[in-house]
Amino acid sequence: MPRSAKYHSRVPNLVFPRPPLPGVRRPSGLADPIAPEPAAAPDIIQGAGLRWIHIESPRSADRDWLEEQFQFHALDYEDVYSRNQRPKLDQYDDYVFIVLHFPLFDKDSGRILTAELDLFLGPDYLITLPNIPLPPLSAMFERYREKEDLREATFSKGSGYLLYKIVDTGVDASFPMLRKMGLKLERLEDDIFEGRSSEIVRDLSEAKQEIINFRKIVRPQRAVLRDLERTKQRYLQEELEIYFDDISDAAERIWDTLENYKEVIEGLESTNESVLSHRLNDSFRILTAASVVVLPLTLIASIFGMNVAVPGEGQLEAFWLIMILMIAMLVAMVAYFRRRGWL
């Protein structure tokens, strides 16, 4: 349900300058006060009666500008400037507030980050406020800024169609990341069966963490995309329903792919652990067999090494007889263990 129906967006056509403040005499010897820097105007492109306002990493000055130009709900502003906001859709009488999350690969850390995109959708405007720069969205904004014919063709279809293009661009950006993850899983599978099981334990853990992070981003957004498909506004025409349905299908394909990757990585982890356990068992088996083979030889050497009188003490023939006996026992036990498959 809408939070309130009394909040309406207003875009003034004329902005009158404020009258200058009366001058105040300053005592001599005091330095001139430092004037605050004026807030930078947001990036705006317009065409066919529609404006796209793009504000990256919004600050308090940007909020002041928005409050001067529009009358959005105060809770929406709080959602824009709060952290860890879940994806959602709030529908009002004259605008729609949307929070979406998109995965973003950070090359420095090698991890998948969550990029939040807040949108205000009105009949003749669309405001995008990503909390961190989104390369697909920034490239799209610059493309529309430079190509007037493309901008006019898209903007002439209304703010709802522009919203579709933005969301579709963000969703489609996930597929190249999924393809890279799939290639990584195939490489890990090859490494396991090539005898590098002990070397790829860390790689398996990192791949599993990427899949988990990706799932955490995509899962709550599926419901928002379905709600967006069912949203009814005068600037979201019924013919756009099929477009947003296509976005929902793409999100479901992403989720199905992640489900498949989750099963694959769990299978690879299980296989790798089995290979490592098998190798460890082989090592223990060899060590155990060697210990058993050496045990009777150690016993014989211990008996004849006691500091007491033993048969054959001081005789050279007894020494060679004992050595021949120990060698014969060693050969016999090794042959027996190999025949049983223990060595």
Secondary structure, DSSP 4 states (H G I P E B T S, - for coil): --S-SS------S--PPPPPPPP----TTPPPPPPPPPPPPPEEEEETTEEEEE-SS--HHHHHHHHHH----HHHHHHHHSSSPPPEEEE-SS-EEEEEEEEEEETTTTEEEEEEEEEEE-SSEEEEEESS--HHHHHHHHHHHH-HHHHHHHHTT-HHHHHHHHHHHHHHTHHHHHHHHHHHHHHHHHHHHTT-GGGSHHHHHHHHHHHHHHHHHHHHHHHHHHHHHH--BTTB-GGGHHHHHHHHHHHHHHHHHHHHHHHHHHHHHHHHHHHHHHHHHHHHHHHHHHHHHHHHHHHHHHHHTSSS--TTTT-HHHHHHHHHHHHHHHHHHHHHHHHHT--
